[in-house]
Amino acid sequence: MSKSVISLSVLALAVTVAWDATAGPPDWSKVPDKQVPIFYPGQASYEWAMTKADHSASNQVIEKGRGCVYCHDEDATDIGKKVVAGKPVGNRKKPLEPTPPAGKPGFIPVSVQAAHDGEKLYLRFEWEDTKDSGGKKLDPKNEEKVTVLLDAGGVDGAKLNGCWSTCHGDLRTMPDASDAAKKHPKAKALGWDEGVTKYVKESRTAISMTDSPRGGWDKLKPDAEIEAALKAGQYYDLIQFRSGKGEKPVDGYVLETRHMEGGKSLTKAEGKMEDGKWVVVFERTLAANGTGKHKIEAGKVYNMGFAIHDDYAAARSHHVSLGYTLGLDNPKADFNAVKQ
Ligand code: HEC
């Protein structure tokens, strides 16, 4: 390297450092946190939660507009304990978990922090490492995965149902999963090699709420309508951290399927375990870059839910949050990203 090139790169470094002083990751010790329980939901689908015969309170969700948090903020921990143990729950007093995984906790308390710097949104999740359950490693590559779903008001019911608006009775590992999905003409394009993944009802012509098979995996709307739903913001923005070595963060969205790429908004998703605690930090642009990303603006409230696939979990064997709200400099939002 010649001398002039060296001095140029030193200059470039100096400029970067100066820029970082005005923006960049916040001092987390100054950002307030919110404690949120995430729990093991078993096979509690959208259809289950919104059907009175299964979940007696569903009419209150629909008629009174009461979201899951309204009733379960406190007892989500007890729900998780009962479900993971395969105990009878809900209005029908039936287990929601047919194969109770040994050694898995029913719930995990998570501390959530949010901040922004005018250009990027920062989300930090911290929780105590759970004991190795010794169970089957369903995703042997990743000990932990953290997934955040964000709705900007386009998905019907997202405000009340949190992530349940994406979870149906006919997804893979759910009671009405169909093997036929893998042979569907669009299976490859939709990423259904292991079966149907998350979708929102805006992408389907019909959803069966009570009759089996519940859901509407094969009732896909024509491509043009799905494209229109994408343009209209009827999807969940999805970002995911993966702890496995060499595993890339995911920047995608959920509409007619779970898209694991297409986004260009996620600039970082890093995490590590230290002193018995996992800490995962996401960094994304407030601007919507790439496909299926919501622009995060001041004055708007977003519906946010998150899930942790703990201890090498996959598919539905995760711990999930109820639905919360996210806003920028908005004390009324559950997760208030304050400018740093
Ligand atoms: C108006 C209060 C209310 C709201 C809102 C509500 N629930 Fe419930 N939930 C209940 C009650 C009461 C039970 C007890 C069993 C039953 O009646 O189904 C219950 C039971 C459950 C159970 C089974 C655990 C158990 O102990 O029986 C799950 C899982 C659950 N609710 C999830 C949800 C989800 C997800 C949402 C949001 C879509 C939600 N609930 C919204 C009141 C509510």
Residues whose N, C-alpha, C, O or C-beta is under 5 A from the ligand:
A	BS01	HEC	A44 A49 D54 H55 S56 A57 Q60 V61 R66 G67 C68 Y70 C71 I79 V89 G90 N91 L160 N161
